[in-house]
Amino acid sequence: MKELEQYFPDLSDDERKKFADLGPLISDWNSKINVISRRDMGNFYLHHVLHSLSIYKFIEFSPGSRILDLGTGGGFPGIPLAIMMPEVEFTLIDARAKKLKVVDSTAASLKLSNVKTLHIRAEELKGSYDFVVSRAVTSLEQLCRWSQSLISHKERNPYPNGLICLKGGNLKPELKALRKGIYVETVPISRWFREDFFEEKHLLYVQI
């Protein structure tokens, strides 16, 4: 929690309580289902919550926006973003039902009325969203392919609608694989968070 409060000193009491409760909730589920790497629980707020909130540092979605978290796993980045933006609608999807059981339980415990889940594969989903967000799910090219038909043409945010994903390591091969003419903005997460963990981590914003 200390890293979170360091970078987000203006959290409301309600936000602070929700984030404080999130760690124990995930830890409890992690003892039953492999939600995240067990050795990662000691760095939960740094590796999972702060990492997710780099999207919030990049853009605060306008109230009423509809956001799709593609391949949410245990609820990241969707749940931390939903805590920070209660007036934004978040749909969290995953192909693994047991992970969504964790997300549903966590969202209910935290009283997050702006979170819903769907047990569906991305390629089967129909819908319209302002942004698709994702965290290390698959290749950038595949994410773009899945997201293309899901992005709304109605604009209401500071950035044009598109895909925002979190990735690490060497991005050159993935960027090279994208079709020509596609706009991609690559932002080092170390711009917002100083810890060594973020040195090779990036946020990618793609207009599809």
C-alpha positions as YAML, in Angstrom:
chain: A
units: angstrom
residues:
- id: 1
  name: MET
  ca: [0.00, 0.00, 0.00]
- id: 2
  name: LYS
  ca: [2.83, 2.43, 0.74]
- id: 3
  name: GLU
  ca: [3.86, 2.62, -2.94]
- id: 4
  name: LEU
  ca: [0.28, 3.33, -3.91]
- id: 5
  name: GLU
  ca: [-0.10, 6.13, -1.38]
- id: 6
  name: GLN
  ca: [3.25, 7.57, -2.42]
- id: 7
  name: TYR
  ca: [2.16, 8.01, -6.05]
- id: 8
  name: PHE
  ca: [-1.52, 8.71, -5.33]
- id: 9
  name: PRO
  ca: [-1.51, 10.88, -2.19]
- id: 10
  name: ASP
  ca: [-4.96, 12.30, -2.96]
- id: 11
  name: LEU
  ca: [-6.88, 9.02, -2.66]
- id: 12
  name: SER
  ca: [-10.24, 9.44, -0.96]
- id: 13
  name: ASP
  ca: [-10.92, 7.48, 2.22]
- id: 14
  name: ASP
  ca: [-13.20, 5.18, 0.22]
- id: 15
  name: GLU
  ca: [-10.55, 4.54, -2.45]
- id: 16
  name: ARG
  ca: [-7.89, 3.96, 0.19]
- id: 17
  name: LYS
  ca: [-10.10, 1.42, 1.98]
- id: 18
  name: LYS
  ca: [-10.94, -0.41, -1.24]
- id: 19
  name: PHE
  ca: [-7.28, -0.69, -2.18]
- id: 20
  name: ALA
  ca: [-6.35, -1.75, 1.36]
- id: 21
  name: ASP
  ca: [-9.02, -4.48, 1.19]
- id: 22
  name: LEU
  ca: [-7.99, -5.61, -2.30]
- id: 23
  name: GLY
  ca: [-4.67, -7.15, -1.22]
- id: 24
  name: PRO
  ca: [-6.12, -9.49, 1.44]
- id: 25
  name: LEU
  ca: [-8.99, -10.48, -0.88]
- id: 26
  name: ILE
  ca: [-6.61, -11.51, -3.67]
- id: 27
  name: SER
  ca: [-4.26, -13.18, -1.17]
- id: 28
  name: ASP
  ca: [-7.12, -15.28, 0.19]
- id: 29
  name: TRP
  ca: [-8.23, -16.34, -3.28]
- id: 30
  name: ASN
  ca: [-4.63, -16.98, -4.28]
- id: 31
  name: SER
  ca: [-4.39, -19.62, -1.55]
- id: 32
  name: LYS
  ca: [-7.20, -21.53, -3.32]
- id: 33
  name: ILE
  ca: [-6.76, -20.63, -7.00]
- id: 34
  name: ASN
  ca: [-3.59, -19.51, -8.76]
- id: 35
  name: VAL
  ca: [-4.74, -15.94, -9.44]
- id: 36
  name: ILE
  ca: [-1.28, -14.39, -9.63]
- id: 37
  name: SER
  ca: [2.20, -15.80, -9.02]
- id: 38
  name: ARG
  ca: [2.36, -16.68, -5.33]
- id: 39
  name: ARG
  ca: [5.85, -15.27, -4.98]
- id: 40
  name: ASP
  ca: [4.43, -11.98, -6.28]
- id: 41
  name: MET
  ca: [2.04, -11.45, -3.37]
- id: 42
  name: GLY
  ca: [4.77, -9.70, -1.38]
- id: 43
  name: ASN
  ca: [4.93, -7.10, -4.15]
- id: 44
  name: PHE
  ca: [1.23, -7.11, -4.93]
- id: 45
  name: TYR
  ca: [0.67, -3.34, -4.86]
- id: 46
  name: LEU
  ca: [3.83, -2.61, -6.84]
- id: 47
  name: HIS
  ca: [3.61, -5.36, -9.48]
- id: 48
  name: HIS
  ca: [-0.14, -5.50, -9.98]
- id: 49
  name: VAL
  ca: [-1.95, -2.44, -8.64]
- id: 50
  name: LEU
  ca: [0.55, 0.28, -9.58]
- id: 51
  name: HIS
  ca: [1.29, -1.43, -12.89]
- id: 52
  name: SER
  ca: [-2.45, -1.38, -13.68]
- id: 53
  name: LEU
  ca: [-2.75, 2.25, -12.64]
- id: 54
  name: SER
  ca: [-0.15, 3.38, -15.17]
- id: 55
  name: ILE
  ca: [-3.20, 3.47, -17.49]
- id: 56
  name: TYR
  ca: [-4.84, 5.96, -15.10]
- id: 57
  name: LYS
  ca: [-1.66, 8.07, -15.21]
- id: 58
  name: PHE
  ca: [-1.90, 8.10, -19.00]
- id: 59
  name: ILE
  ca: [-5.63, 8.86, -19.27]
- id: 60
  name: GLU
  ca: [-8.56, 9.47, -16.95]
- id: 61
  name: PHE
  ca: [-11.53, 8.13, -18.86]
- id: 62
  name: SER
  ca: [-14.54, 10.44, -19.12]
- id: 63
  name: PRO
  ca: [-17.62, 9.57, -17.02]
- id: 64
  name: GLY
  ca: [-19.88, 7.20, -18.91]
- id: 65
  name: SER
  ca: [-17.03, 5.67, -20.91]
- id: 66
  name: ARG
  ca: [-17.24, 1.93, -21.60]
- id: 67
  name: ILE
  ca: [-13.97, 0.08, -21.13]
- id: 68
  name: LEU
  ca: [-13.22, -3.55, -21.97]
- id: 69
  name: ASP
  ca: [-10.50, -5.36, -20.01]
- id: 70
  name: LEU
  ca: [-9.48, -8.13, -22.39]
- id: 71
  name: GLY
  ca: [-8.05, -11.21, -20.67]
- id: 72
  name: THR
  ca: [-8.44, -9.78, -17.18]
- id: 73
  name: GLY
  ca: [-7.19, -12.85, -15.29]
- id: 74
  name: GLY
  ca: [-7.66, -12.00, -11.61]
- id: 75
  name: GLY
  ca: [-9.01, -8.54, -12.42]
- id: 76
  name: PHE
  ca: [-6.03, -6.53, -13.65]
- id: 77
  name: PRO
  ca: [-5.95, -3.82, -14.82]
- id: 78
  name: GLY
  ca: [-9.76, -3.59, -14.59]
- id: 79
  name: ILE
  ca: [-10.38, -3.62, -10.84]
- id: 80
  name: PRO
  ca: [-7.77, -1.00, -9.84]
- id: 81
  name: LEU
  ca: [-9.02, 1.25, -12.65]
- id: 82
  name: ALA
  ca: [-12.64, 0.73, -11.58]
- id: 83
  name: ILE
  ca: [-11.77, 1.81, -8.03]
- id: 84
  name: MET
  ca: [-10.23, 5.03, -9.35]
- id: 85
  name: MET
  ca: [-13.01, 5.77, -11.87]
- id: 86
  name: PRO
  ca: [-16.39, 4.83, -10.37]
- id: 87
  name: GLU
  ca: [-18.33, 6.67, -13.10]
- id: 88
  name: VAL
  ca: [-16.75, 4.56, -15.86]
- id: 89
  name: GLU
  ca: [-18.22, 1.18, -16.89]
- id: 90
  name: PHE
  ca: [-15.76, -1.71, -16.95]
- id: 91
  name: THR
  ca: [-16.42, -5.06, -18.62]
- id: 92
  name: LEU
  ca: [-13.83, -7.68, -17.69]
- id: 93
  name: ILE
  ca: [-13.60, -10.76, -19.90]
- id: 94
  name: ASP
  ca: [-11.60, -13.96, -19.70]
- id: 95
  name: ALA
  ca: [-11.80, -17.44, -21.17]
- id: 96
  name: ARG
  ca: [-11.14, -19.01, -17.74]
- id: 97
  name: ALA
  ca: [-14.28, -19.14, -15.62]
- id: 98
  name: LYS
  ca: [-12.41, -19.77, -12.35]
- id: 99
  name: LYS
  ca: [-10.56, -16.47, -12.73]
- id: 100
  name: LEU
  ca: [-13.82, -14.61, -13.27]
- id: 101
  name: LYS
  ca: [-15.20, -16.21, -10.10]
- id: 102
  name: VAL
  ca: [-12.40, -14.39, -8.27]
- id: 103
  name: VAL
  ca: [-13.18, -11.12, -10.07]
- id: 104
  name: ASP
  ca: [-16.91, -11.35, -9.32]
- id: 105
  name: SER
  ca: [-16.28, -12.07, -5.65]
- id: 106
  name: THR
  ca: [-13.69, -9.30, -5.34]
- id: 107
  name: ALA
  ca: [-15.88, -6.72, -7.08]
- id: 108
  name: ALA
  ca: [-18.83, -7.67, -4.84]
- id: 109
  name: SER
  ca: [-16.70, -7.44, -1.67]
- id: 110
  name: LEU
  ca: [-15.45, -4.01, -2.72]
- id: 111
  name: LYS
  ca: [-18.97, -2.91, -3.78]
- id: 112
  name: LEU
  ca: [-17.80, -2.01, -7.29]
- id: 113
  name: SER
  ca: [-21.09, -1.47, -9.10]
- id: 114
  name: ASN
  ca: [-19.22, -0.38, -12.25]
- id: 115
  name: VAL
  ca: [-17.67, -3.81, -12.90]
- id: 116
  name: LYS
  ca: [-19.24, -6.71, -14.79]
- id: 117
  name: THR
  ca: [-17.67, -9.87, -16.15]
- id: 118
  name: LEU
  ca: [-18.23, -12.04, -19.20]
- id: 119
  name: HIS
  ca: [-16.93, -15.58, -19.63]
- id: 120
  name: ILE
  ca: [-16.08, -15.38, -23.32]
- id: 121
  name: ARG
  ca: [-13.14, -15.44, -25.69]
- id: 122
  name: ALA
  ca: [-12.19, -12.09, -27.19]
- id: 123
  name: GLU
  ca: [-12.76, -13.28, -30.76]
- id: 124
  name: GLU
  ca: [-16.35, -14.26, -29.91]
- id: 125
  name: LEU
  ca: [-17.31, -10.99, -28.20]
- id: 126
  name: LYS
  ca: [-19.73, -8.53, -29.79]
- id: 127
  name: GLY
  ca: [-20.01, -5.02, -28.40]
- id: 128
  name: SER
  ca: [-18.89, -1.43, -28.55]
- id: 129
  name: TYR
  ca: [-16.33, 0.09, -26.20]
- id: 130
  name: ASP
  ca: [-14.42, 3.36, -26.02]
- id: 131
  name: PHE
  ca: [-11.19, 1.61, -25.11]
- id: 132
  name: VAL
  ca: [-9.86, -1.90, -24.85]
- id: 133
  name: VAL
  ca: [-7.26, -2.31, -22.10]
- id: 134
  name: SER
  ca: [-5.06, -5.34, -21.57]
- id: 135
  name: ARG
  ca: [-2.07, -6.48, -19.57]
- id: 136
  name: ALA
  ca: [0.47, -8.89, -21.09]
- id: 137
  name: VAL
  ca: [-2.15, -11.19, -22.63]
- id: 138
  name: THR
  ca: [-0.88, -11.87, -26.15]
- id: 139
  name: SER
  ca: [1.00, -10.21, -29.02]
- id: 140
  name: LEU
  ca: [0.23, -6.62, -29.94]
- id: 141
  name: GLU
  ca: [-0.83, -7.71, -33.42]
- id: 142
  name: GLN
  ca: [-3.35, -10.19, -31.97]
- id: 143
  name: LEU
  ca: [-4.68, -7.61, -29.51]
- id: 144
  name: CYS
  ca: [-5.25, -5.19, -32.37]
- id: 145
  name: ARG
  ca: [-7.03, -7.85, -34.41]
- id: 146
  name: TRP
  ca: [-9.36, -8.77, -31.54]
- id: 147
  name: SER
  ca: [-10.01, -5.14, -30.59]
- id: 148
  name: GLN
  ca: [-10.67, -3.72, -34.06]
- id: 149
  name: SER
  ca: [-14.39, -4.58, -34.26]
- id: 150
  name: LEU
  ca: [-15.03, -3.64, -30.61]
- id: 151
  name: ILE
  ca: [-13.97, 0.03, -30.68]
- id: 152
  name: SER
  ca: [-16.78, 2.58, -30.72]
- id: 153
  name: HIS
  ca: [-16.80, 5.38, -33.31]
- id: 154
  name: LYS
  ca: [-18.28, 7.81, -30.78]
- id: 155
  name: GLU
  ca: [-15.52, 9.87, -29.16]
- id: 156
  name: ARG
  ca: [-15.77, 11.24, -25.60]
- id: 157
  name: ASN
  ca: [-12.25, 11.05, -24.18]
- id: 158
  name: PRO
  ca: [-9.07, 13.16, -24.30]
- id: 159
  name: TYR
  ca: [-7.52, 10.60, -26.69]
- id: 160
  name: PRO
  ca: [-9.25, 9.03, -29.70]
- id: 161
  name: ASN
  ca: [-10.71, 5.60, -28.92]
- id: 162
  name: GLY
  ca: [-8.39, 2.64, -29.22]
- id: 163
  name: LEU
  ca: [-6.33, -0.01, -27.47]
- id: 164
  name: ILE
  ca: [-4.17, 0.57, -24.38]
- id: 165
  name: CYS
  ca: [-1.97, -2.33, -23.34]
- id: 166
  name: LEU
  ca: [0.84, -2.90, -20.86]
- id: 167
  name: LYS
  ca: [3.90, -4.77, -22.06]
- id: 168
  name: GLY
  ca: [7.50, -5.39, -21.09]
- id: 169
  name: GLY
  ca: [10.81, -6.21, -22.75]
- id: 170
  name: ASN
  ca: [11.85, -5.63, -26.35]
- id: 171
  name: LEU
  ca: [8.85, -4.30, -28.26]
- id: 172
  name: LYS
  ca: [10.52, -3.86, -31.66]
- id: 173
  name: PRO
  ca: [9.40, -7.21, -33.16]
- id: 174
  name: GLU
  ca: [5.79, -6.64, -32.07]
- id: 175
  name: LEU
  ca: [5.71, -3.10, -33.40]
- id: 176
  name: LYS
  ca: [7.26, -4.22, -36.68]
- id: 177
  name: ALA
  ca: [4.55, -6.87, -37.11]
- id: 178
  name: LEU
  ca: [1.76, -4.27, -37.13]
- id: 179
  name: ARG
  ca: [0.28, -3.20, -40.44]
- id: 180
  name: LYS
  ca: [1.69, 0.01, -41.88]
- id: 181
  name: GLY
  ca: [-0.03, 3.27, -41.10]
- id: 182
  name: ILE
  ca: [-1.31, 2.25, -37.68]
- id: 183
  name: TYR
  ca: [-0.64, 4.88, -35.00]
- id: 184
  name: VAL
  ca: [1.16, 3.63, -31.89]
- id: 185
  name: GLU
  ca: [2.38, 5.69, -28.96]
- id: 186
  name: THR
  ca: [4.86, 3.95, -26.65]
- id: 187
  name: VAL
  ca: [5.26, 5.40, -23.16]
- id: 188
  name: PRO
  ca: [7.80, 4.08, -20.62]
- id: 189
  name: ILE
  ca: [6.03, 3.42, -17.32]
- id: 190
  name: SER
  ca: [9.16, 4.68, -15.56]
- id: 191
  name: ARG
  ca: [7.86, 8.14, -16.54]
- id: 192
  name: TRP
  ca: [5.41, 7.80, -13.64]
- id: 193
  name: PHE
  ca: [6.88, 5.18, -11.31]
- id: 194
  name: ARG
  ca: [10.55, 5.09, -10.28]
- id: 195
  name: GLU
  ca: [10.98, 1.51, -9.05]
- id: 196
  name: ASP
  ca: [13.34, -0.84, -10.92]
- id: 197
  name: PHE
  ca: [10.42, -3.15, -11.72]
- id: 198
  name: PHE
  ca: [9.12, -0.60, -14.23]
- id: 199
  name: GLU
  ca: [12.39, 0.04, -16.09]
- id: 200
  name: GLU
  ca: [11.54, -2.17, -19.07]
- id: 201
  name: LYS
  ca: [7.77, -1.84, -18.84]
- id: 202
  name: HIS
  ca: [5.77, 0.19, -21.35]
- id: 203
  name: LEU
  ca: [2.26, 1.43, -21.99]
- id: 204
  name: LEU
  ca: [1.22, 1.24, -25.62]
- id: 205
  name: TYR
  ca: [-1.64, 3.33, -26.98]
- id: 206
  name: VAL
  ca: [-2.87, 2.20, -30.40]
- id: 207
  name: GLN
  ca: [-5.43, 3.91, -32.62]
- id: 208
  name: ILE
  ca: [-7.05, 1.05, -34.49]
...
